[in-house]
Amino acid sequence: MCRHLAYLGPLRDLATLLLDPPHSLLRQSYAPVDMRGGGTINADGFGAGWYPDGATTPIRYRRAVPIWTDSAFAALAREVRSGAVLAAVRSATVGMPVVETACAPFAAGRWLFSHNGVVAGWPDSVAALASRLPVTELLTLEAPTDSALLWALVHHRLAAGASPHYALGAVTAQVHACAPGSRLNLLITDGTELAATAVHHALAVRVGDGEVLVCSEPTDQSSGWESVPDCHLLTATSSTVDVVPIPATTAEEP
């Protein structure tokens, strides 16, 4: 079911964000506490994306191995600093491939994207929805997974001019209408703002001192963490957070 995290704020090294906290994303890979029946560990790969200071296009590092086995990333994370980061550790759904291209973050242009959850009834439940995408977009999916398809659906809306919060909310509602019972925690950033959904899975947010941190599970015991209610959409900058219900839609809507 995966765990993911996004950060906006002052420059931080990746280790401070992803490896060092007492319940860091690293720890959540082998000792998560709120998977809600969606697996026990997140050892099928990991990825991190970050924006170099002043850059609008992110850099990614992805591996199809447990994050705790990658000493190269541990060393790199001490040296890389960024004010905008999105990272994830993966627990592959049964039947889906354990390959680097299936690991979040997915990327296109200035965007980074992650999905924590599972599409119920995959792939039949969303076949009709997928068929509305251009054939070339389906043929160039990075991996034959629900997460890769969700990213294609979101990116298609972004490319048409939708805002990130609208794209995430619309796709989440539409997939949920097609595939009831899906777990659809989506997360996206362009390095200046982020949007996230919480649908039948855990999500928490902490904001303060000019920074915001969104994570599947709180990374420490500080009092600033707040749970995002189920079926809600969060949008944030480094200094603001807004949480609203996800608008309802139907499977038939474009």
N, C-alpha and C positions, 0 to 999 in steps of 0.2 A: 504493500500500500504506500510505501515511500514516506519520507519526511522532507519538508522543504523550508527554506528561509529566504527572506529578502531584507536588505538593509539599505537605508538612505540616510546620509548624514556626513559628519566630518570624516576625513581620511582615516581609515583603520587598516591594519594589516589583516589579511585573511585569517591568520591563525587566531587573532583576538576574537574574531566573529564566529569562526567555524570549529576551532579545535580546542580552545582553552577554557571556555565557560564550564561550570560543573555539570551542566546537562547540555553540552554542546551538540551540534549536528553530528560530530564524530561519535559521541556517546549514544545519541539516538539511533545510530546505525546498528549498534549491538545491544543496547539496553533501553529501547523506547518504553514509555509508560502508558501511552494512550492510543494504541493501535486499533482499539474497538473491534477486535476479532479479525482484523485484516493482516494477519501474519504476526511473526514474533520478532524478526530482525530485518534489517535493511542492508543486505550484503550482496546484492546483484548489480552493483555499480554505483557510481556517484558522478557528480559534475559540479563545477563552479563556473560562474560567469561574472566578470567584473569590467568596469569602465575605467580605463586609465584616466588620471586627473586631466580634465579638459577635453576628453575624447567623447564622441557621441556613438561610436561603434564599439561593442564589447568584445572582450577576449574570453574564450572558453577553454576549460580543461575538463575532459571527460575520460573516464576509464570504466571498463566492465569488470571491475574487481572491488572488493570491499575497501572502503576508504581507509580503514586502519592498516591495510597492507601496503599502502603506497607511500614509501618514505620520500620519494621525489616530491610529491605534493606537499608533504609535511614541511619539507625544507623550503619549497617555493612559497608556501603560505606565510612564512616568516618575513619574506622579502617584498611581497606584493602588497601595495596599499591602494585603497580605493574608497570613494565615498558612495558607491552604489554597487551592490553585490546581490546575486541570486544564486543559490546553491541547493542541491538536493542529494539525498541518498535513496537508493532504489530497492524496493522489494518487488520482484517481477511477479505478475499474475501468472498462475499456472497456464502453460501453453504459449506464453509469449517469450520471445527470444531474449537471452542474456547477452547483449552486444552493446558496444559503445554507443552506437547511433540511437539506441533506445533510451539512453540516459538523459535526463534533464541536466542543464537547461537546453531546450530547443532555441534556435535563434534565427533571425532574419533581419538584416539591416540593423536598426538600433534596438530591436526588441530581444528580450530574454523571457522564456516561458517555462513553467513547470506545472505538472498535474500530480496531485496526490489523491489516489483513489482507484476506482475501477468502473468501467461502463458495464452495467448489468446486461446479460444476454449478448455480449460481444461475440461475433460481429453482426449477427442478423438484426439486432435491435436498431442499429443505426445505419444499416445498409442504404435505406432510402434517403436518409439525410446526407450520407456521404456522396450519393449519386448526383447531388446538386452541385458539387464542386467540379470545376473543369477537370477533364481527364488528366491533363498534364500535372495538375497538383496532386492527384491521387497516385500517379505513376512515380512521382518524385518524393513521396513520403520517406522520411529517414528510416523508418522501421515499421513493420506490420503490427502496430500496437494501438491500443485505444488512446494513449497519450499523444502519439504522433498525429492521429486523426483529429483529436481535439485541437491541437496546435494549428493544423491546416484550416479548420473551421474558424478559429479565432483570427488567424492571420488573413484569411480571405476577407473578413469584415474590416480589419485594420487597413488593408490595401484599398478597400472601397471608401475609406475616409472615416470609419467609425472611431470613436474614442475608445481607449482601452477598457474603461469601466463598462461602456455599453457593449463592446464586443464580448467581454467575459460574461456579463449578465445575460445577454441574449443567447449565447451558445450554451451556457449552463442550463438555462430554463428550457431550451429546445431539446437538448439531449435528455434532460430529466423527463420531459414529456414523452420522448420516444422510448426511454429505457428506465422506467420507474425503479427506484431502489439503488440507482447508481450513486457512487460516492464521487463528488465532483468538487474537490478543492483545487481551484485553478489559481495561478499566481503569475503576474506579468509585470515587467518594468521596462522603461526606456532610459533609465539612468537618472531621471528627474522626478518621476512620479511612479507609483505602483498601484496595482489593483489586485484584489484577491477575493475569491469566493469561499464560503464554508457551507458545504452541503453534505450532511451525514458524516462529517469527519471533524477532527479537532483543529482549531486554529486560534492563535493568541497574538496579541499586539501589545507593544510597549512603545510609548512616545515620550520624549523629554530631552532637554538640552540640545535641541536642534537636530535630533535624530529619531528615526522610527525603525523598529525591528518587528517583522512579522514572521512567525514561525509556527510549525505544526505543534510543537510543545515548547513552553517557556524554557529558555536556556539557563536560567538561574532562579533563585528564590526571592528576587527583589519584589517589592510590593507594587510595582508599576504595571505589571502584566494584567491584561483584561482578555477574557474569552470573547471571541466573535460568535454571536448567536447563529444557530443553524439556519440555513437558507437565507443568509445575508451576504451582502457585497460590501467590501471595504475598499476605499480609495484613500491614498495618502501621498503626502510630500514629506520632506524631512521635518516639517513643523506642524502639519495638520493631518487629522484622520477623520474620515466620515464613514459611517456604517449605516446601510439602509437595506430593507428587504429586497431580495432579488425579484424583479418584476415577473409576473406569470406570463407564459406564452403557451403555444400549442405546437405540436410536431409539424403542423401544416404551414406555419408561418415561414416566410423566406428568411 
